[in-house]
Amino acid sequence: MIPQILSLENTQQITELMREMNVDKEGINIMRPKAKMYVIKIKTLSNIGASIIKQQMLSLGGEAAICRDALTGKKKITDCLIFGTILQLYRLTEKLKIQEFRLPKLAEELKFVLDNYQRKVFLVKLPRFNLKLGERTHIMGIINLTPDSFSGDGLYKDQRQKTRGKRSLDTVVNYIEKMTEHGADIIDIGGESSRPGAKPVSVKEEIERTIPVIKRLVKRINTPISIDTSKAEVAERALDLGVSMVNDITALRRNEKMAKLISSYKAGLILMHMRGVPLTMQRSPEYSDLISEIIDYLDRAIKLALSFGIEREKIIIDPGIGFGKTTEHNLQILRRLKEFKVLGRPVLVGVSRKSFIGNVLNRSVEERLFGTLASIAISIANGADIVRVHDVKEVSDTVKISDAILKER
């Protein structure tokens, strides 16, 4: 038999293979951290600091790439690519602690992201509920109570129907109950469209759209409910009724009141990346380094949340597919989704019926189900912990098969 080149994605798979071969247990412990190579990018280092890193990695059996002119001293600032096993990288952090040129601070940051990247399971404690993320992919069902949703959900129309002078909410609530029966782990309710070009609505209108549904729903389902809003007044009304988390597409940028509110209710928080606002976000979005810029944005948002007393363990991050991104930007995010693991928080991905799927397949919104399912499978393979979707029943099968293939048991 010819030699095999194994496509093993993580050290757990490598460990299982060694166990199957009856490798000595102590030998497994020694070899596991040597079994996979990682590439780490560090931006804007001094040429001296970068040279020290390169020397240290060479001494550890790894490698580091820096600008040629930084080596000669012609350039004072350089980016750096470090190549090494997890063991070599942790040893590098120890060596950098005793250096100068701000390298001890870099050692702390490097250890932080190495610890984060290896984390597999998250326990998100919410009011009335706990979400154990990582062991299986969770499904968030989308409920758009808007007349101008890009996906044409139709629930706003049902909500506005009148029966004997009262609005009939039965159709909406029944629809949501079916969604939970089909596998939704979280229900996300929004009363303001965030589609490209959407105009904002008043606090009063958003409350009228969402609160009556939530009021009925909390008594009917035993599932965490999220309020999709960037308005503190709307979030407060929802949290008072028993909603467990806030999905804020502005990542707390709108006002401080939202952060204080979430902290006081000990609610969960979803922080999403968005360039601009929905009305203008798709006007020629440009990035010099897409993934790096999104990670930096979300890192700042996490630190802002922490500064208001929101617990790190209650935060979920969302790279914001379709929010100020081109088709190629969205594809790149999904391709490199694992890189967001350095933030140490569960990753939520919302690809359902999005325009990038329509652009790739030349399909209308109504014809994007299969493209959505393919995008979700790839998202799970690349590290998504939660998928936010319209078609829960169909997505549930995709999630179960993806988890069966990908999740270690």
The 8 nearest C-alpha neighbors of each residue, nearest first, counted from 0:
[[1, 2, 3, 4, 5, 20, 6, 16],
 [0, 2, 3, 4, 5, 6, 7, 20],
 [3, 1, 0, 4, 5, 6, 7, 16],
 [4, 2, 5, 1, 0, 6, 7, 16],
 [3, 5, 6, 2, 7, 1, 8, 0],
 [4, 6, 7, 3, 8, 13, 2, 12],
 [7, 5, 8, 4, 9, 3, 12, 13],
 [8, 6, 5, 9, 12, 13, 10, 35],
 [9, 7, 6, 12, 10, 13, 11, 35],
 [10, 8, 11, 12, 7, 13, 35, 34],
 [9, 11, 13, 12, 14, 31, 34, 35],
 [12, 10, 14, 13, 9, 15, 407, 31],
 [13, 11, 15, 14, 10, 9, 7, 16],
 [12, 14, 10, 16, 11, 15, 17, 7],
 [13, 15, 11, 17, 12, 16, 10, 18],
 [16, 14, 18, 12, 17, 13, 19, 11],
 [15, 17, 19, 13, 18, 14, 12, 20],
 [18, 16, 20, 14, 19, 22, 15, 21],
 [17, 19, 21, 15, 20, 16, 22, 14],
 [18, 20, 16, 17, 21, 15, 22, 14],
 [21, 19, 17, 18, 22, 16, 15, 23],
 [22, 20, 18, 19, 23, 17, 24, 16],
 [21, 23, 17, 20, 18, 24, 27, 26],
 [22, 24, 26, 25, 27, 21, 18, 17],
 [25, 23, 27, 26, 22, 28, 18, 21],
 [26, 24, 28, 27, 23, 29, 22, 30],
 [25, 27, 23, 29, 24, 28, 30, 22],
 [28, 26, 24, 30, 25, 29, 31, 23],
 [29, 27, 25, 26, 31, 30, 24, 32],
 [28, 30, 26, 27, 31, 25, 32, 33],
 [29, 31, 27, 33, 28, 32, 26, 34],
 [30, 32, 34, 33, 28, 27, 29, 10],
 [33, 31, 86, 85, 34, 30, 84, 29],
 [34, 32, 30, 84, 31, 35, 86, 85],
 [35, 33, 31, 32, 30, 10, 84, 36],
 [34, 36, 84, 33, 37, 10, 32, 9],
 [35, 37, 84, 83, 82, 38, 34, 85],
 [38, 36, 83, 82, 84, 39, 35, 85],
 [37, 39, 82, 81, 80, 40, 83, 36],
 [40, 38, 81, 80, 37, 41, 82, 79],
 [39, 41, 80, 79, 81, 42, 38, 78],
 [42, 40, 79, 78, 80, 39, 43, 44],
 [41, 43, 78, 44, 79, 40, 77, 80],
 [44, 42, 78, 77, 76, 45, 41, 79],
 [45, 43, 77, 76, 42, 49, 78, 46],
 [44, 46, 76, 48, 47, 75, 49, 77],
 [45, 47, 69, 75, 49, 76, 48, 50],
 [48, 46, 50, 45, 49, 51, 100, 75],
 [49, 47, 51, 45, 50, 46, 100, 44],
 [48, 50, 52, 46, 51, 47, 44, 45],
 [51, 49, 53, 47, 52, 48, 46, 54],
 [50, 52, 54, 48, 53, 49, 55, 47],
 [53, 51, 49, 55, 50, 54, 56, 48],
 [52, 54, 63, 50, 56, 51, 55, 57],
 [55, 53, 51, 57, 52, 56, 50, 58],
 [56, 54, 58, 52, 57, 53, 51, 59],
 [55, 57, 61, 59, 62, 53, 58, 54],
 [56, 58, 60, 61, 54, 62, 59, 55],
 [57, 59, 55, 56, 60, 54, 61, 53],
 [60, 58, 56, 57, 61, 87, 55, 91],
 [59, 61, 57, 58, 56, 62, 87, 83],
 [62, 60, 56, 83, 57, 59, 82, 87],
 [61, 63, 82, 56, 57, 81, 53, 83],
 [64, 62, 81, 53, 80, 82, 56, 65],
 [63, 65, 80, 79, 81, 62, 66, 53],
 [66, 64, 79, 78, 67, 77, 63, 80],
 [65, 67, 69, 68, 77, 70, 64, 78],
 [66, 68, 70, 69, 65, 71, 74, 64],
 [67, 69, 73, 71, 74, 70, 66, 72],
 [70, 68, 74, 72, 46, 66, 67, 71],
 [71, 69, 68, 67, 72, 50, 66, 46],
 [70, 72, 68, 69, 73, 67, 74, 46],
 [71, 73, 69, 74, 70, 68, 75, 46],
 [74, 72, 68, 71, 69, 75, 70, 67],
 [73, 75, 69, 68, 72, 76, 46, 77],
 [74, 76, 46, 45, 69, 72, 73, 77],
 [77, 75, 45, 46, 44, 43, 74, 69],
 [78, 76, 43, 44, 66, 46, 45, 69],
 [77, 79, 42, 43, 41, 44, 65, 80],
 [78, 80, 65, 41, 64, 40, 42, 81],
 [81, 79, 40, 64, 63, 39, 41, 38],
 [80, 82, 63, 39, 38, 62, 79, 40],
 [83, 81, 38, 62, 37, 61, 63, 80],
 [84, 82, 61, 36, 37, 87, 88, 85],
 [83, 85, 36, 87, 86, 33, 35, 37],
 [84, 86, 88, 32, 87, 89, 83, 33],
 [87, 85, 32, 89, 84, 88, 33, 90],
 [86, 88, 90, 84, 85, 89, 83, 91],
 [89, 87, 91, 85, 90, 86, 83, 84],
 [88, 90, 92, 86, 91, 87, 85, 110],
 [91, 89, 87, 93, 88, 92, 86, 94],
 [90, 92, 88, 94, 89, 93, 87, 95],
 [91, 93, 106, 95, 89, 90, 94, 96],
 [94, 92, 90, 91, 96, 95, 89, 106],
 [93, 95, 91, 92, 96, 97, 90, 98],
 [96, 94, 92, 98, 97, 103, 102, 93],
 [95, 97, 103, 93, 94, 98, 106, 92],
 [96, 98, 95, 94, 103, 99, 93, 102],
 [99, 97, 95, 96, 102, 103, 100, 94],
 [98, 100, 101, 102, 97, 103, 95, 48],
 [99, 101, 102, 48, 98, 47, 45, 103],
 [102, 100, 99, 103, 104, 105, 98, 48],
 [101, 103, 105, 104, 100, 95, 99, 98],
 [104, 102, 96, 106, 105, 95, 101, 98],
 [105, 103, 107, 106, 102, 101, 108, 96],
 [104, 106, 102, 108, 103, 107, 109, 101],
 [107, 105, 92, 103, 109, 104, 108, 95],
 [108, 106, 104, 110, 105, 109, 111, 103],
 [109, 107, 111, 105, 106, 110, 112, 104],
 [108, 110, 106, 112, 111, 107, 105, 113],
 [109, 111, 113, 107, 108, 112, 114, 106],
 [112, 110, 108, 114, 109, 113, 107, 115],
 [111, 113, 341, 115, 109, 114, 110, 116],
 [114, 112, 110, 116, 115, 111, 109, 117],
 [115, 113, 111, 112, 117, 116, 110, 118],
 [116, 114, 343, 112, 341, 118, 113, 117],
 [117, 115, 341, 340, 113, 118, 114, 112],
 [116, 118, 115, 114, 119, 113, 340, 341],
 [117, 119, 115, 116, 120, 114, 343, 121],
 [118, 120, 133, 117, 121, 134, 116, 132],
 [121, 119, 133, 132, 118, 134, 122, 131],
 [122, 120, 132, 131, 123, 133, 345, 119],
 [121, 123, 131, 130, 124, 132, 129, 120],
 [124, 122, 130, 313, 129, 312, 121, 125],
 [125, 123, 129, 122, 313, 130, 128, 126],
 [126, 124, 128, 129, 266, 243, 267, 127],
 [125, 127, 243, 128, 266, 265, 124, 241],
 [128, 126, 125, 129, 243, 223, 241, 124],
 [129, 127, 125, 126, 124, 223, 130, 243],
 [128, 130, 124, 125, 123, 131, 122, 127],
 [131, 129, 123, 122, 132, 124, 128, 125],
 [132, 130, 122, 121, 123, 129, 133, 120],
 [131, 133, 121, 120, 134, 130, 384, 122],
 [132, 134, 120, 135, 119, 384, 121, 136],
 [133, 135, 132, 120, 406, 136, 131, 119],
 [136, 134, 133, 402, 137, 132, 406, 384],
 [135, 137, 384, 385, 133, 398, 138, 402],
 [138, 136, 385, 184, 384, 135, 386, 139],
 [137, 139, 183, 386, 184, 385, 387, 140],
 [138, 140, 387, 185, 186, 183, 184, 386],
 [139, 141, 186, 388, 183, 389, 187, 387],
 [142, 140, 187, 389, 388, 143, 186, 139],
 [141, 143, 188, 187, 144, 189, 140, 186],
 [144, 142, 189, 145, 188, 190, 141, 152],
 [145, 143, 155, 190, 154, 189, 208, 142],
 [144, 146, 155, 190, 143, 147, 148, 191],
 [145, 147, 155, 148, 144, 156, 153, 151],
 [148, 146, 145, 149, 192, 151, 197, 194],
 [147, 149, 150, 192, 151, 145, 146, 194],
 [148, 150, 151, 194, 147, 364, 192, 152],
 [151, 149, 148, 152, 364, 352, 365, 353],
 [150, 152, 148, 153, 149, 147, 146, 364],
 [151, 153, 150, 154, 143, 148, 155, 142],
 [154, 152, 155, 151, 156, 157, 146, 144],
 [153, 155, 157, 156, 152, 144, 158, 171],
 [156, 154, 144, 158, 145, 157, 153, 146],
 [155, 157, 159, 154, 158, 153, 160, 146],
 [158, 156, 154, 160, 155, 159, 170, 171],
 [157, 159, 155, 168, 156, 160, 167, 154],
 [160, 158, 156, 157, 166, 155, 161, 167],
 [161, 159, 157, 166, 167, 158, 156, 162],
 [162, 160, 166, 165, 167, 164, 159, 163],
 [161, 163, 165, 164, 167, 166, 160, 159],
 [164, 162, 165, 161, 166, 167, 160, 159],
 [163, 165, 162, 161, 166, 167, 160, 159],
 [166, 164, 162, 161, 163, 167, 160, 159],
 [165, 167, 161, 160, 159, 162, 168, 158],
 [166, 168, 160, 169, 161, 158, 162, 165],
 [169, 167, 158, 171, 170, 172, 166, 212],
 [168, 170, 172, 171, 167, 173, 158, 174],
 [171, 169, 173, 168, 172, 174, 157, 167],
 [170, 172, 174, 168, 169, 173, 154, 175],
 [171, 173, 175, 169, 174, 170, 176, 168],
 [174, 172, 176, 170, 175, 171, 169, 177],
 [173, 175, 171, 177, 172, 176, 170, 178],
 [176, 174, 178, 172, 177, 173, 171, 179],
 [175, 177, 173, 179, 178, 174, 172, 180],
 [178, 176, 180, 174, 175, 179, 181, 173],
 [177, 179, 175, 181, 176, 180, 183, 391],
 [180, 178, 183, 182, 176, 181, 177, 175],
 [181, 179, 177, 178, 182, 176, 183, 392],
 [180, 182, 392, 178, 179, 177, 391, 183],
 [181, 183, 179, 180, 395, 184, 391, 178],
 [182, 184, 179, 138, 185, 140, 139, 178],
 [183, 185, 138, 137, 139, 182, 222, 179],
 [186, 184, 139, 223, 183, 224, 222, 140],
 [185, 187, 224, 140, 139, 225, 141, 188],
 [188, 186, 225, 141, 226, 142, 140, 224],
 [189, 187, 142, 226, 227, 225, 143, 186],
 [190, 188, 227, 143, 191, 144, 226, 142],
 [189, 191, 144, 205, 145, 208, 209, 143],
 [192, 190, 189, 145, 205, 200, 193, 199],
 [191, 193, 148, 194, 197, 145, 147, 190],
 [194, 192, 277, 197, 191, 195, 148, 196],
 [193, 195, 197, 192, 149, 277, 196, 148],
 [196, 194, 277, 197, 278, 281, 193, 280],
 [197, 195, 278, 277, 279, 194, 198, 280],
 [198, 196, 278, 194, 195, 277, 193, 192],
 [197, 199, 278, 196, 200, 277, 192, 193],
 [200, 198, 197, 201, 191, 192, 278, 193],
 [201, 199, 191, 204, 205, 198, 202, 203],
 [200, 202, 204, 203, 205, 199, 206, 191],
 [201, 203, 205, 204, 206, 233, 200, 232],
 [202, 204, 206, 201, 205, 207, 200, 233],
 [203, 205, 207, 201, 206, 202, 208, 200],
 [204, 206, 190, 208, 202, 207, 203, 201],
 [207, 205, 203, 209, 208, 204, 210, 233],
 [208, 206, 204, 205, 209, 210, 203, 211],
 [207, 209, 205, 206, 190, 144, 204, 210],
 [210, 208, 206, 212, 190, 207, 211, 205],
 [209, 211, 213, 212, 206, 214, 207, 208],
 [212, 210, 214, 213, 209, 215, 207, 208],
 [213, 211, 210, 215, 214, 209, 216, 168],
 [212, 214, 216, 210, 215, 211, 217, 209],
 [215, 213, 211, 212, 216, 210, 217, 240],
 [216, 214, 213, 212, 218, 217, 211, 219],
 [215, 217, 213, 219, 218, 214, 212, 220],
 [218, 216, 219, 215, 220, 214, 213, 241],
 [219, 217, 216, 215, 220, 214, 221, 213],
 [218, 220, 216, 217, 215, 221, 176, 172],
 [221, 219, 222, 217, 218, 216, 176, 179],
 [220, 222, 223, 219, 217, 218, 179, 128],
 [221, 223, 220, 185, 224, 184, 186, 179],
 [224, 222, 185, 243, 186, 128, 225, 221],
 [225, 223, 186, 242, 243, 185, 187, 222],
 [226, 224, 187, 244, 245, 243, 242, 186],
 [225, 227, 245, 188, 187, 228, 246, 189],
 [226, 228, 189, 246, 188, 245, 187, 247],
 [229, 227, 247, 230, 226, 246, 189, 234],
 [228, 230, 247, 249, 231, 248, 253, 227],
 [231, 229, 233, 232, 228, 234, 257, 202],
 [230, 232, 257, 234, 233, 235, 256, 229],
 [233, 231, 235, 230, 234, 236, 202, 257],
 [234, 232, 236, 231, 230, 235, 206, 237],
 [233, 235, 231, 237, 232, 236, 238, 230],
 [236, 234, 238, 232, 237, 233, 231, 239],
 [237, 235, 239, 233, 234, 238, 232, 240],
 [236, 238, 234, 240, 239, 235, 242, 233],
 [237, 239, 242, 235, 241, 240, 236, 234],
 [240, 238, 236, 237, 241, 235, 242, 234],
 [241, 239, 237, 238, 242, 214, 236, 213],
 [240, 242, 238, 239, 243, 217, 237, 126],
 [241, 243, 238, 224, 237, 225, 244, 240],
 [244, 242, 126, 266, 224, 125, 223, 225],
 [245, 243, 267, 225, 266, 268, 242, 226],
 [244, 246, 268, 226, 225, 247, 227, 267],
 [245, 247, 227, 269, 226, 268, 228, 225],
 [246, 248, 229, 250, 249, 228, 270, 245],
 [247, 249, 271, 250, 246, 229, 270, 273],
 [248, 250, 252, 247, 251, 229, 253, 271],
 [249, 251, 270, 247, 271, 248, 252, 300],
 [252, 250, 249, 253, 258, 254, 257, 247],
 [253, 251, 249, 250, 254, 255, 300, 229],
 [252, 254, 251, 249, 229, 255, 230, 250],
 [255, 253, 256, 252, 257, 251, 258, 231],
 [256, 254, 257, 258, 259, 251, 253, 252],
 [255, 257, 259, 254, 258, 260, 231, 261],
 [256, 258, 231, 260, 255, 259, 254, 261],
 [257, 259, 261, 260, 255, 256, 262, 307],
 [260, 258, 256, 262, 257, 261, 307, 263],
 [259, 261, 257, 263, 258, 262, 256, 264],
 [262, 260, 264, 258, 266, 263, 259, 265],
 [261, 263, 309, 265, 259, 260, 264, 308],
 [262, 264, 260, 265, 261, 259, 266, 309],
 [263, 265, 266, 261, 262, 260, 238, 126],
 [266, 264, 262, 263, 261, 267, 126, 125],
 [267, 265, 244, 264, 261, 243, 125, 126],
 [266, 268, 244, 313, 125, 314, 245, 243],
 [269, 267, 314, 245, 244, 246, 315, 313],
 [268, 270, 246, 315, 316, 314, 247, 245],
 [271, 269, 250, 316, 247, 317, 315, 268],
 [272, 270, 317, 248, 319, 250, 318, 316],
 [271, 273, 319, 318, 317, 293, 297, 274],
 [274, 272, 322, 323, 319, 275, 271, 249],
 [273, 275, 323, 280, 322, 276, 272, 284],
 [276, 274, 280, 273, 279, 323, 277, 278],
 [275, 277, 280, 278, 279, 274, 273, 249],
 [278, 276, 195, 280, 193, 279, 196, 197],
 [277, 279, 196, 197, 276, 198, 195, 280],
 [280, 278, 277, 276, 281, 282, 196, 275],
 [279, 281, 323, 275, 276, 277, 282, 274],
 [282, 280, 323, 279, 283, 284, 195, 324],
 [281, 283, 280, 279, 284, 323, 278, 195],
 [282, 284, 281, 285, 325, 280, 323, 324],
 [285, 283, 323, 324, 282, 281, 325, 280],
 [286, 284, 283, 287, 324, 289, 325, 323],
 [287, 285, 289, 288, 284, 292, 290, 328],
 [286, 288, 289, 285, 292, 291, 290, 284],
 [289, 287, 286, 291, 292, 290, 293, 285],
 [288, 290, 286, 292, 291, 287, 293, 328],
 [291, 289, 293, 292, 288, 294, 332, 335],
 [290, 292, 294, 293, 288, 289, 295, 296],
 [291, 293, 295, 289, 290, 294, 288, 296],
 [294, 292, 296, 290, 295, 291, 297, 289],
 [293, 295, 291, 297, 296, 292, 298, 290],
 [294, 296, 298, 292, 293, 297, 291, 299],
 [297, 295, 293, 299, 294, 298, 292, 300],
 [298, 296, 300, 294, 299, 295, 301, 293],
 [297, 299, 295, 301, 300, 296, 294, 302],
 [300, 298, 302, 296, 297, 301, 303, 295],
 [299, 301, 297, 303, 298, 302, 250, 304],
 [302, 300, 304, 298, 303, 299, 297, 305],
 [301, 303, 305, 299, 304, 300, 306, 298],
 [304, 302, 300, 306, 301, 305, 299, 307],
 [305, 303, 301, 302, 309, 306, 307, 300],
 [304, 306, 309, 302, 308, 307, 303, 301],
 [305, 307, 303, 304, 308, 302, 309, 301],
 [308, 306, 305, 304, 309, 259, 258, 262],
 [307, 309, 305, 306, 262, 310, 304, 259],
 [310, 308, 262, 305, 304, 307, 311, 261],
 [309, 311, 312, 313, 308, 305, 314, 262],
 [310, 312, 313, 314, 309, 305, 301, 344],
 [311, 313, 310, 314, 123, 122, 124, 344],
 [312, 314, 267, 123, 311, 310, 268, 124],
 [315, 313, 268, 311, 312, 269, 267, 344],
 [316, 314, 269, 345, 344, 346, 268, 270],
 [317, 315, 270, 346, 269, 271, 347, 345],
 [316, 318, 271, 347, 319, 346, 348, 270],
 [319, 317, 272, 271, 320, 316, 293, 348],
 [320, 318, 272, 322, 317, 271, 273, 321],
 [319, 321, 329, 322, 318, 349, 350, 324],
 [322, 320, 324, 323, 319, 329, 353, 325],
 [323, 321, 273, 319, 324, 320, 280, 274],
 [322, 324, 280, 274, 281, 284, 273, 321],
 [325, 323, 321, 328, 322, 284, 329, 281],
 [324, 326, 328, 327, 329, 284, 323, 321],
 [327, 325, 355, 329, 328, 330, 324, 358],
 [326, 328, 330, 329, 325, 331, 324, 355],
 [327, 329, 325, 331, 326, 324, 330, 332],
 [330, 328, 332, 326, 327, 331, 320, 324],
 [329, 331, 327, 333, 332, 328, 334, 326],
 [330, 332, 334, 328, 329, 333, 327, 335],
 [333, 331, 329, 335, 334, 330, 336, 328],
 [334, 332, 336, 330, 331, 335, 378, 329],
 [333, 335, 331, 332, 336, 330, 381, 377],
 [336, 334, 332, 333, 337, 338, 331, 381],
 [335, 337, 333, 338, 332, 381, 334, 339],
 [338, 336, 382, 339, 381, 335, 340, 383],
 [337, 339, 340, 336, 335, 341, 290, 116],
 [338, 340, 341, 337, 336, 342, 294, 346],
 [339, 341, 116, 342, 338, 343, 337, 115],
 [340, 342, 112, 116, 115, 339, 343, 338],
 [343, 341, 340, 344, 339, 115, 298, 112],
 [342, 344, 115, 341, 340, 116, 345, 118],
 [343, 345, 342, 315, 346, 316, 314, 340],
 [346, 344, 315, 384, 316, 347, 121, 343],
 [345, 347, 316, 383, 384, 317, 315, 344],
 [348, 346, 385, 317, 386, 383, 384, 316],
 [349, 347, 386, 317, 387, 350, 383, 385],
 [348, 350, 387, 351, 386, 320, 388, 347],
 [351, 349, 353, 348, 352, 320, 371, 374],
 [350, 352, 388, 371, 353, 349, 389, 387],
 [353, 351, 367, 364, 371, 350, 354, 368],
 [354, 352, 351, 350, 355, 356, 321, 357],
 [353, 355, 357, 356, 358, 352, 321, 326],
 [354, 356, 326, 358, 357, 353, 359, 329],
 [357, 355, 359, 354, 358, 353, 370, 360],
 [356, 358, 362, 354, 361, 360, 355, 359],
 [359, 357, 355, 361, 356, 360, 354, 362],
 [358, 360, 356, 357, 361, 355, 326, 362],
 [361, 359, 357, 362, 358, 356, 370, 367],
 [362, 360, 357, 358, 359, 363, 356, 366],
 [363, 361, 357, 360, 366, 367, 364, 358],
 [364, 362, 366, 365, 357, 367, 361, 354],
 [363, 365, 366, 367, 352, 150, 362, 357],
 [364, 366, 363, 367, 368, 150, 362, 352],
 [367, 365, 363, 364, 362, 368, 369, 357],
 [368, 366, 370, 352, 364, 369, 365, 371],
 [367, 369, 371, 370, 366, 372, 352, 365],
 [370, 368, 372, 371, 367, 373, 366, 374],
 [369, 371, 373, 367, 368, 372, 356, 374],
 [370, 372, 368, 374, 369, 351, 373, 352],
 [371, 373, 369, 375, 374, 370, 368, 376],
 [374, 372, 370, 376, 375, 371, 369, 377],
 [373, 375, 371, 377, 372, 376, 378, 370],
 [374, 376, 378, 372, 377, 373, 371, 379],
 [375, 377, 373, 379, 378, 374, 401, 380],
 [378, 376, 380, 374, 375, 379, 381, 373],
 [379, 377, 375, 381, 383, 380, 376, 333],
 [378, 380, 383, 382, 376, 381, 377, 375],
 [381, 379, 377, 378, 382, 376, 405, 401],
 [382, 380, 378, 379, 337, 336, 377, 383],
 [381, 383, 379, 337, 380, 378, 336, 384],
 [384, 382, 379, 346, 378, 385, 347, 381],
 [383, 385, 136, 346, 133, 345, 347, 132],
 [386, 384, 347, 137, 136, 138, 383, 348],
 [385, 387, 348, 138, 347, 349, 139, 388],
 [386, 388, 139, 349, 140, 138, 348, 385],
 [387, 389, 351, 140, 141, 390, 139, 386],
 [388, 390, 141, 140, 391, 351, 387, 142],
 [391, 389, 393, 392, 388, 394, 140, 368],
 [392, 390, 394, 393, 395, 389, 178, 181],
 [391, 393, 181, 395, 394, 390, 182, 396],
 [394, 392, 395, 391, 390, 396, 397, 372],
 [393, 395, 397, 391, 396, 392, 390, 398],
 [394, 396, 398, 392, 393, 397, 391, 182],
 [397, 395, 399, 398, 394, 393, 400, 392],
 [398, 396, 394, 400, 395, 399, 401, 372],
 [397, 399, 401, 395, 396, 400, 402, 394],
 [400, 398, 396, 402, 401, 397, 403, 395],
 [399, 401, 403, 397, 402, 398, 396, 404],
 [402, 400, 398, 404, 403, 399, 405, 376],
 [403, 401, 405, 406, 399, 404, 400, 398],
 [402, 404, 400, 401, 405, 399, 406, 407],
 [405, 403, 401, 402, 406, 400, 407, 399],
 [406, 404, 402, 403, 401, 407, 380, 379],
 [407, 405, 402, 403, 404, 408, 134, 135],
 [406, 408, 405, 134, 11, 12, 403, 404],
 [407, 406, 134, 403, 405, 402, 404, 135]]
